[in-house]
């Protein structure tokens, strides 16, 4: 083999190796996020503050490091709460962890939701959680979670 042929083969092998690396990154499963709790926090003025606890589940065979998280919580189709945290951590491979994100709820959003609950008289409320885990190595991981929350008895008139 001459020098030029060796260089061509080296280029082809390098390109194949890089392509395989990109493909494996693209096949990473999205992180699964569920709301597991909410606790009140002291607020300022006319805002409510809550600590939202999220369970992060990593369905991948490699640990997922993160360096910050942001979330938007929609209730009944409109934004209810937003929050950010500079918390750092790691979700182990095929593992899970719980993080807490402080969120703010404007007085207007709270009143709008309360009025909607009274008008609907429905014991279940639809929610959607969207967010982003800021990555330290492989980039950001975006997530979405949708579901229904059943309201406690007595909160919605029958």
C-alpha positions as CSV (number, residue, x, y, z in Angstrom):
1,X,0.0,0.0,0.0
2,X,1.3,3.4,-0.8
3,X,1.2,6.5,1.4
4,X,-1.8,8.0,-0.4
5,X,-3.9,4.9,0.0
6,X,-3.1,4.7,3.7
7,X,-4.1,8.3,4.2
8,X,-7.4,7.7,2.3
9,X,-8.2,4.6,4.5
10,X,-7.3,6.6,7.6
11,X,-9.7,9.4,6.5
12,X,-12.5,6.9,5.8
13,X,-12.1,5.1,9.1
14,X,-12.0,8.4,11.0
15,X,-15.1,9.6,9.3
16,X,-16.9,6.3,10.1
17,X,-15.8,6.5,13.7
18,X,-17.1,10.1,14.1
19,X,-20.4,9.2,12.4
20,X,-20.8,6.2,14.8
21,X,-20.2,8.5,17.7
22,X,-22.8,11.0,16.5
23,X,-25.3,8.3,15.9
24,X,-24.9,6.9,19.4
25,X,-25.5,10.3,20.9
26,X,-28.6,10.8,18.8
27,X,-30.1,7.5,20.1
28,X,-30.0,8.6,23.7
29,X,-33.4,8.1,25.3
30,X,-35.0,11.3,26.8
31,X,-34.9,11.7,30.6
32,X,-38.3,11.0,32.2
33,X,-39.5,13.6,34.8
34,X,-42.5,13.4,37.2
35,X,-43.8,15.8,39.8
36,X,-43.6,14.0,43.1
37,X,-44.4,16.8,45.5
38,X,-45.1,20.5,46.1
39,X,-44.4,22.5,49.3
40,X,-45.1,26.1,50.1
41,X,-42.2,28.6,50.3
42,X,-42.3,32.2,51.6
43,X,-43.4,34.6,48.8
44,X,-42.8,38.3,48.0
45,X,-45.7,40.7,47.7
46,X,-48.5,39.2,45.5
47,X,-46.6,36.1,44.4
48,X,-46.8,32.6,45.7
49,X,-43.7,30.5,45.9
50,X,-43.5,26.7,46.0
51,X,-40.8,24.1,46.0
52,X,-41.6,21.5,43.3
53,X,-40.0,18.1,43.8
54,X,-39.2,16.3,40.5
55,X,-38.1,12.7,40.1
56,X,-35.6,12.4,37.2
57,X,-35.3,8.9,35.7
58,X,-32.5,8.1,33.3
59,X,-33.3,5.2,30.9
60,X,-29.8,5.2,29.4
61,X,-26.8,3.1,30.0
62,X,-24.6,6.1,30.8
63,X,-24.9,8.6,33.7
64,X,-26.5,12.0,32.9
65,X,-24.8,15.0,34.6
66,X,-26.6,18.3,34.9
67,X,-25.7,21.8,36.0
68,X,-29.0,23.6,36.4
69,X,-32.6,23.1,35.6
70,X,-35.5,25.2,34.4
71,X,-39.2,24.4,34.4
72,X,-42.6,25.7,33.2
73,X,-45.7,24.3,34.7
74,X,-48.9,24.8,32.7
75,X,-52.3,24.0,34.4
76,X,-55.4,23.7,32.3
77,X,-53.6,25.0,29.2
78,X,-52.1,28.2,30.6
79,X,-48.8,28.9,32.4
80,X,-49.2,28.6,36.2
81,X,-45.6,28.5,37.5
82,X,-42.0,28.9,36.4
83,X,-38.8,28.2,38.1
84,X,-35.0,27.7,37.8
85,X,-32.3,26.2,40.0
86,X,-28.6,26.1,39.7
87,X,-28.5,22.7,41.4
88,X,-25.8,20.4,40.1
89,X,-26.1,16.6,40.1
90,X,-26.1,13.4,38.2
91,X,-28.7,10.8,37.4
92,X,-27.0,7.4,37.5
93,X,-27.3,5.0,34.5
94,X,-30.7,3.3,34.6
95,X,-31.3,5.2,37.8
96,X,-33.2,8.1,39.3
97,X,-32.8,11.1,41.6
98,X,-35.1,13.7,43.1
99,X,-34.4,17.5,42.7
100,X,-36.2,20.5,44.1
101,X,-36.9,23.5,42.0
102,X,-38.3,26.7,43.6
103,X,-41.1,28.2,41.4
104,X,-43.1,31.4,41.4
105,X,-46.8,31.7,40.8
106,X,-48.2,35.2,40.0
107,X,-51.3,36.3,41.9
108,X,-53.1,36.7,38.5
109,X,-52.3,33.1,37.5
110,X,-53.5,31.8,40.9
111,X,-56.8,33.7,40.7
112,X,-57.3,32.6,37.1
113,X,-56.9,29.0,38.0
114,X,-59.1,29.3,41.1
115,X,-61.9,30.8,39.0
116,X,-61.5,28.1,36.4
117,X,-61.7,25.4,39.0
118,X,-65.0,26.7,40.4
119,X,-66.5,27.1,36.9
120,X,-65.5,23.7,35.7
121,X,-66.5,21.7,38.8
122,X,-64.2,19.0,37.5
123,X,-62.3,16.9,40.2
124,X,-59.3,16.5,37.8
125,X,-56.9,19.1,36.5
126,X,-54.7,18.7,33.4
127,X,-51.1,19.8,33.7
128,X,-48.1,19.9,31.5
129,X,-44.5,20.2,32.7
130,X,-41.8,21.4,30.3
131,X,-38.2,21.9,31.2
132,X,-34.5,21.7,30.5
133,X,-31.6,20.1,32.3
134,X,-28.5,22.1,31.5
135,X,-25.8,19.6,30.6
136,X,-22.1,19.8,31.4
137,X,-20.8,17.4,28.7
138,X,-23.2,16.2,26.1
139,X,-25.5,19.2,26.0
140,X,-28.9,20.0,27.3
141,X,-31.7,17.5,27.9
142,X,-35.2,18.8,27.3
143,X,-38.2,17.0,28.9
144,X,-42.0,17.1,28.9
145,X,-44.5,15.4,31.2
146,X,-48.3,15.5,31.0
147,X,-51.0,14.2,33.2
148,X,-53.9,14.9,35.5
149,X,-54.0,15.8,39.1
150,X,-57.0,14.7,41.2
151,X,-58.1,17.5,43.5
152,X,-58.9,16.8,47.1
153,X,-62.6,16.4,48.1
154,X,-64.2,19.7,49.1
155,X,-62.0,21.8,46.9
156,X,-64.3,21.6,43.9
157,X,-68.1,22.1,44.6
158,X,-70.3,19.2,43.6
